[in-house]
Amino acid sequence: MKKFKFTINGNQYDVEIGTIEDNNAQVNVNGTAYEVQIDRNIQQQKTPKLVRSTAVPSGDSAKSKTNPPDGPKGGGTVKSPLPGTILALHVKVGDSVKMGHKILTLEAMKMENVLYADRDGVIQSIQCANGDAVREGDVLMTIGD
């Protein structure tokens, strides 16, 4: 509530302005309540509402970025778990690998992430090279039987 003191023709008035809705205001003059109609439309300030657009996954939404945690392991492809840069390839095409064998190092957010083979097999193809920038879900290499 806002309080004002007015002097009109030598008479003093204590005025309290209460709620204002549309063109109507609740006013208390020297202890007597009045409902006053205002000639112009007063717009109350509102707190801005943050509106965000719907998040859409980057890239092809039909492409699975990683194997599901409860799904079968060793689908044959090694995918990038997050965007980054290839620092080192620890294998080459034709190398035999066992589950848990270090196959490449990926730098992401200034941290080195080592990727390990999730199955036994032979490296059939490598789709990246040292220094390549990769996105999440990119196929990095294929491990076959």
C-alpha angles and dihedrals in degrees: 000000000000120000125207137175116217131186113203119177089341094308119117121223128190106210127189118189113207129178121351118203121174104314096337125094132184107227129181114201116188090333097314117113120225134177107222127196114218120215095220130047111254113203115211117224113253129201107251115252116228110230118192126189119240112273112245120194114248120245127009109346091201090061114089108230097202138359112273113256093240094041126097115286125230102040087167099256128088110213129194108257091205140001115281148108127290107242101176141359110214096188138043134209111291096026117133115231134189126211108283094025113142107248107167146351120230124192114214126166091352092304127111114232119192116210118208131200111264093202143024115264149093126295102248100177141358117209097186140054137204110291095021117140111226134189128223110282097020113143108245102178145343125238115198138174 
